[in-house]
Amino acid sequence: MVQASSQISGLRDGDWFTFDDVDFSCGWQTAVMRFSSMAKAMNTDRSARTRPRHQTIADPLILEAIHNDGMENQIRKQWTFLYHLTPGAWVRFRDVPLGQGYRRFRVVYGNDSTESRWVEVHLDRADGPLVGRVSLPQTDNPRDGRIQIYSEHVGKIDAAATGTHDVFLVFRSNDGKPVGEFEYFRFEQYRGQIALQKNEVKLELRIDGPNGDKIGQFYPRFTGGVEHFRDAVAVLEPVRGTHALTVVVRSRLHEPIGHVDWISLEKAKQPIDMTGVGTRPRLEKGRMCLPKATNRPCSFPADKYAGRVRGSRSPHFPVSHLATPPVLDGRVDPATTDGRPMKLDESWDGSKSKAPASTAWIGYDNTALYITVNTPIGSPSDLQTMNHPWGASDMVEIALRSGYTSQSGETLKLDGWPDGHLPSAFRQAYQSARSTAWPRPSVTERLSARTHGLVNGACRSPPVDSHPNKLPCCCLT
């Protein structure tokens, strides 16, 4: 291990370094470590996180509430939590490897009652040996049975709770009402030493020496090289007073894990102000009186664009008359590129786009308007189409509006993706726009498009008048 003026490098399994006289009286909640590494394999094995997680020994040992192995019938599941746990109800987790035992048990829960509530930890049966108990203080004010503020609480685990057992959690309350809502549970602070998983690396934070109590740990990852530093975060246990803070390296790698630049203690804990939580707003004439917004809403990009171009004339582009309609086969050939090319290289605000420039050709005959778009890419596999989100995937958008009036009217927007996806909703939009804006309703409605992707694509718009000066306005993005 080498300590330079601003970094510690060459860290391997068993190395440690210490910061003397660290003041923990502020109630630090997290530690942040500036770290860089060239070890690509570090912490890449995810086998220990396969479900059910409570059947793999770890520290902490996670018991996810909804992934249990049995519960009483009245208990209900929603999303990631359980609710309607009446007094005496139980949840079972099968074959939990407690090994040499854990020191404490943590519960993540919500409770809107001031009455006494708690969770009991039993082994093998709901009425089996009691090895732990966790009280559940109130976390939220009552709000029609909906709990929105969760917290966590811990209790001690008996040292005799070792080996592999079925763990039963039994929920109790003094008033006979449901105990609360629960998301997950954790056995923490293993009494022995758990073997590292394949390629596992962690930096343990301990107080008063390398063998002192562990208050947190970092799980660093490959950062892209020794020059690329990133932040790793560790959650800290509550500590009071002044202590030496020691960082201990545990690693299954045969190479140094990387470089540590600095470690910072952050996020001093503050109590939650519950004043007004759960209080209903005042009503006037049957309507809630809510405070006025303290910030102005953000505008949409189109709003900014409209303000930028207000008063300026819309751009015009000549459109070619086609003697023969092109074949819509997703290919760009001379038949689909007849006429002057249009370069598309601007963003919505008129600035140069960072994306590769596209080329478009627009033509028409007596029945339709034809649009061809060609965009260079490195490989079709680079195109992003998953779930087809607008603005976050590769696509072509065509907006059409009637050119028969100088006033703004309804706009027909067509979206197409490289995988052939074509939203069905655009047909309804076309029907609405055509009924009010398109000039020839007697012509049979047709709208067909086939795109081979953003690389090559040609499509046919709804029918338009054959007069070259009466074509719709067209916007390509």
Secondary structure, 3 states (H helix, E strand, C coil): CEECCCCEECCCCCCEEEEEEEECCCCEEEEEEEEEECCCCCCCCCHHHCCCHHHCCCCCEEEEHHHCCCECCCCEEECCEEECCCCCCEEEEEEEECCCCEEEEEEEEECCCCCCEEEEEEECCCCCCEEEEEECCCCCCCCCCCCCCCEEEEEEECCCCCCEEEEEEEEEECCCCCCCEEEEEEEEEECCCCCCCCCCEEEEEEECCCCCCEEEEECCCCCCEEEEEEEEEEECCCCCCEEEEEEEEEECCCCCCCEEEEEEEEEECCCCCCCCCCCCCCEECCEECCCCCCCCCCCCHHHHHHHHHCCCCCCCCCCEECCCCCCCCCCCCCCCCCCCCEEECECCCCCECCCCCEEEEEEECCCCEEEEEECCCCCHHHCCCCCCCCCCCCCEEEEEECCCCCCCCCEEEEEECCCCCCCCHHHHHHHHHHHHCCCCCCCCCCCEEEECCCCEEEEECCCCCCCHHHCCEEEEC
